[in-house]
Amino acid sequence: MRLRVKKHLPNAITCANLFSGCIGIVFTFQDNLIFAAYAIFLAAIFDFFDGFASRVLQSFSGIGKDLDSLADMVSFGVLPSAIMYMLMLQTKQIDHVSEWLNFIAFLIPVFSALRLAKFNNDTRQAESFIGLPTPANAILIASIPLILPQYTNIAHYVHNPYVLSVFIVVMCTLLVAELPLMSLKFKDRDFNKNFYRYLLLLFSAILILFFKFAAVPVVIVMYITLSLIQLKFADNTAISGSKK
């Protein structure tokens, strides 16, 4: 019995991630973007804990890896694209071109699929990421309908189809870019090895405490920035070490 639980618990959590994504899609097309956004956050929690459970229980399998990617495709690919599509429908149609821009939202699952396929086959991503992870992209998109009630003054920009289109293109590019980013997986508690991870978590907690969902875009930018600083520092250390 214990072996069965050990074997199937991570996959069960992954299925909860997928279930959350499906429910979120239903909420989206009911025009309830708030609950759809919450579904992404819930899916992200399950996505974190399925990996955590796999490491703690030492339960890894090919099926689990494939299932995780399939769940992520729905929760962090299809669902955020549906949210963006609904946001695009709410924009003011400036001209005939802008009427066709709504469909650009579906570039998100296309590039998310490329990102996930790349991750599964890229041996360089065993310890870190190359390109923005799909959950980070989805969480950023989920924050938009949650931020709007807080800051109504930015609604003018969000409801512009060209602004949203540029945003979508930029995020899709980041998904597949050759951009080295740190993983938030802690292999141990060593402070020096995890300094940038602790720093990110600390500042993220402070920002979210004061600014709530409006902190999410700042956290994503900070995540990218700290990753690049960590990479630069690691390169300088390696160069210094080679000169000794």
C-alpha positions as CSV (number, residue, x, y, z in Angstrom):
1,M,0.0,0.0,0.0
2,R,2.8,2.4,0.9
3,L,4.6,1.7,-2.3
4,R,1.5,2.4,-4.3
5,V,1.0,5.8,-2.6
6,K,4.7,6.6,-3.2
7,K,4.4,5.7,-6.8
8,H,1.1,7.4,-7.6
9,L,1.0,10.5,-5.3
10,P,3.1,12.8,-7.6
11,N,1.0,11.9,-10.6
12,A,-2.2,12.4,-8.7
13,I,-1.0,16.0,-7.8
14,T,-0.1,16.5,-11.5
15,C,-3.6,15.5,-12.4
16,A,-4.9,18.1,-9.9
17,N,-2.9,20.6,-11.8
18,L,-4.6,19.5,-15.1
19,F,-8.0,19.5,-13.4
20,S,-7.4,23.1,-12.2
21,G,-6.5,24.2,-15.8
22,C,-9.7,22.6,-17.2
23,I,-11.9,24.3,-14.6
24,G,-10.1,27.6,-15.4
25,I,-10.9,27.3,-19.1
26,V,-14.6,26.9,-18.2
27,F,-14.5,30.0,-16.0
28,T,-12.7,32.0,-18.8
29,F,-15.5,31.3,-21.4
30,Q,-18.1,32.2,-18.7
31,D,-16.3,35.6,-18.7
32,N,-15.2,35.0,-15.1
33,L,-11.5,36.0,-15.6
34,I,-10.9,36.4,-11.8
35,F,-11.7,32.8,-11.1
36,A,-9.8,31.7,-14.2
37,A,-6.8,33.6,-12.9
38,Y,-7.1,31.9,-9.5
39,A,-7.2,28.5,-11.3
40,I,-3.7,29.3,-12.8
41,F,-2.4,30.1,-9.3
42,L,-3.9,26.9,-8.0
43,A,-2.4,24.9,-10.8
44,A,1.0,26.4,-10.1
45,I,0.8,25.3,-6.5
46,F,0.0,21.7,-7.6
47,D,2.8,22.0,-10.2
48,F,5.3,22.9,-7.4
49,F,4.2,20.1,-5.1
50,D,4.2,17.3,-7.7
51,G,7.9,17.9,-8.3
52,F,8.5,18.3,-4.6
53,A,6.7,15.0,-3.9
54,S,8.7,13.2,-6.6
55,R,12.0,14.4,-5.0
56,V,10.9,13.5,-1.5
57,L,9.5,10.1,-2.4
58,Q,12.2,9.4,-5.0
59,S,9.4,8.5,-7.4
60,F,10.4,9.4,-10.9
61,S,9.0,7.9,-14.1
62,G,8.7,8.7,-17.8
63,I,5.0,8.7,-17.5
64,G,5.2,11.3,-14.7
65,K,7.4,13.5,-16.9
66,D,5.1,13.3,-19.9
67,L,2.0,13.8,-17.7
68,D,3.5,16.9,-16.2
69,S,4.1,18.4,-19.6
70,L,0.6,17.6,-20.7
71,A,-0.9,19.2,-17.6
72,D,1.3,22.3,-18.0
73,M,0.3,22.6,-21.6
74,V,-3.4,23.0,-20.5
75,S,-2.9,25.0,-17.3
76,F,0.0,27.2,-18.4
77,G,-0.5,27.2,-22.2
78,V,-4.2,26.9,-23.2
79,L,-5.7,28.6,-20.1
80,P,-3.6,31.8,-20.2
81,S,-4.2,32.1,-23.9
82,A,-8.0,31.9,-23.3
83,I,-7.7,34.7,-20.7
84,M,-5.7,36.8,-23.1
85,Y,-8.3,36.1,-25.9
86,M,-11.1,37.3,-23.6
87,L,-9.0,40.4,-22.7
88,M,-8.5,41.1,-26.4
89,L,-12.3,40.8,-27.0
90,Q,-12.7,43.5,-24.4
91,T,-10.4,46.0,-26.1
92,K,-11.6,48.9,-28.2
93,Q,-11.4,48.0,-31.9
94,I,-9.3,50.8,-33.3
95,D,-9.4,49.7,-37.0
96,H,-10.0,46.6,-39.2
97,V,-6.6,45.2,-38.4
98,S,-7.2,45.2,-34.7
99,E,-10.3,43.0,-35.2
100,W,-8.0,40.1,-36.3
101,L,-5.4,40.7,-33.6
102,N,-7.6,38.7,-31.1
103,F,-6.3,35.4,-32.5
104,I,-2.7,36.4,-31.7
105,A,-3.5,35.2,-28.1
106,F,-3.3,31.6,-29.4
107,L,0.4,32.0,-30.0
108,I,0.8,31.4,-26.3
109,P,-0.1,27.7,-26.4
110,V,2.0,27.3,-29.5
111,F,5.1,28.7,-27.9
112,S,4.3,27.0,-24.6
113,A,4.3,23.7,-26.4
114,L,7.7,24.5,-28.0
115,R,9.0,25.5,-24.6
116,L,7.8,22.3,-22.9
117,A,9.2,20.1,-25.7
118,K,12.5,21.9,-25.6
119,F,12.7,21.4,-21.8
120,N,12.0,17.7,-22.0
121,N,14.8,17.2,-24.5
122,D,17.4,19.8,-23.6
123,T,20.0,18.2,-21.2
124,R,21.2,21.7,-20.3
125,Q,18.1,22.3,-18.3
126,A,18.7,19.6,-15.7
127,E,19.8,22.2,-13.1
128,S,18.4,25.4,-14.5
129,F,16.1,26.8,-17.2
130,I,16.7,28.0,-20.7
131,G,13.9,30.4,-21.5
132,L,11.0,31.6,-19.3
133,P,9.2,28.7,-17.6
134,T,5.6,28.3,-18.7
135,P,4.2,28.6,-15.1
136,A,5.9,32.0,-14.8
137,N,4.4,33.2,-18.0
138,A,1.0,32.0,-17.1
139,I,1.1,33.6,-13.6
140,L,2.1,36.9,-15.2
141,I,-0.9,36.7,-17.5
142,A,-3.2,35.6,-14.7
143,S,-2.2,38.7,-12.7
144,I,-3.6,41.1,-15.3
145,P,-7.4,40.6,-14.6
146,L,-6.5,40.7,-10.9
147,I,-4.5,43.9,-11.1
148,L,-7.2,45.8,-13.1
149,P,-9.6,46.2,-10.1
150,Q,-6.7,47.5,-8.0
151,Y,-5.3,50.0,-10.6
152,T,-8.1,51.2,-12.9
153,N,-5.9,53.9,-14.3
154,I,-4.0,51.3,-16.3
155,A,-7.1,49.9,-17.9
156,H,-6.6,52.3,-20.9
157,Y,-3.4,50.5,-21.8
158,V,-4.6,47.0,-21.1
159,H,-7.7,47.6,-23.3
160,N,-5.5,48.5,-26.3
161,P,-5.3,45.6,-28.8
162,Y,-1.8,46.7,-30.0
163,V,-0.4,46.9,-26.5
164,L,-1.7,43.4,-25.7
165,S,-0.4,42.1,-29.0
166,V,3.1,43.4,-28.3
167,F,2.9,42.0,-24.8
168,I,2.0,38.5,-26.2
169,V,4.8,38.6,-28.7
170,V,7.4,39.5,-26.1
171,M,6.2,36.8,-23.7
172,C,6.2,34.2,-26.5
173,T,9.7,35.2,-27.4
174,L,10.9,34.9,-23.7
175,L,9.4,31.3,-23.6
176,V,11.8,30.0,-26.3
177,A,14.7,32.5,-25.9
178,E,18.2,31.2,-25.1
179,L,17.9,33.0,-21.8
180,P,19.5,31.1,-18.8
181,L,17.3,31.3,-15.7
182,M,17.7,29.8,-12.3
183,S,15.5,27.0,-11.0
184,L,13.7,27.5,-7.7
185,K,14.4,23.9,-6.7
186,F,16.3,23.7,-3.4
187,K,18.6,20.7,-3.3
188,D,19.9,21.7,0.1
189,R,19.7,24.6,2.6
190,D,23.1,26.0,2.0
191,F,22.8,29.8,2.1
192,N,25.7,30.5,-0.3
193,K,24.5,28.1,-2.9
194,N,20.9,29.4,-2.7
195,F,21.6,33.0,-2.1
196,Y,19.8,34.4,-5.2
197,R,16.9,32.0,-4.6
198,Y,16.5,33.2,-1.0
199,L,16.8,36.8,-2.1
200,L,14.1,36.3,-4.7
201,L,11.7,34.7,-2.2
202,L,12.3,37.4,0.4
203,F,11.7,40.3,-1.9
204,S,8.8,38.5,-3.6
205,A,7.1,38.0,-0.2
206,I,7.6,41.7,0.8
207,L,6.3,42.9,-2.6
208,I,3.2,40.6,-2.6
209,L,2.5,41.6,1.1
210,F,2.3,45.3,0.1
211,F,1.2,45.3,-3.5
212,K,-0.7,42.0,-3.8
213,F,-1.2,40.8,-7.4
214,A,0.4,44.0,-8.7
215,A,3.7,42.7,-7.5
216,V,3.7,39.7,-9.9
217,P,5.1,41.6,-12.9
218,V,7.8,43.0,-10.7
219,V,8.6,39.6,-9.3
220,I,9.0,38.1,-12.8
221,V,11.3,40.9,-13.9
222,M,13.3,40.5,-10.7
223,Y,13.5,36.7,-11.3
224,I,15.0,37.3,-14.8
225,T,17.4,40.0,-13.5
226,L,18.7,37.9,-10.5
227,S,19.1,34.9,-12.8
228,L,21.3,37.0,-15.2
229,I,23.3,38.4,-12.2
230,Q,23.8,34.9,-10.9
231,L,25.0,33.7,-14.3
232,K,27.4,36.7,-14.6
233,F,28.8,36.1,-11.1
234,A,29.2,32.3,-11.9
235,D,31.1,33.1,-15.1
236,N,33.4,35.6,-13.3
237,T,34.1,33.0,-10.6
238,A,34.9,30.4,-13.2
239,I,37.2,32.7,-15.0
240,S,39.0,33.7,-11.8
241,G,39.3,30.1,-10.8
242,S,40.9,29.2,-14.2
243,K,43.5,31.9,-13.8
244,K,44.8,30.6,-10.5
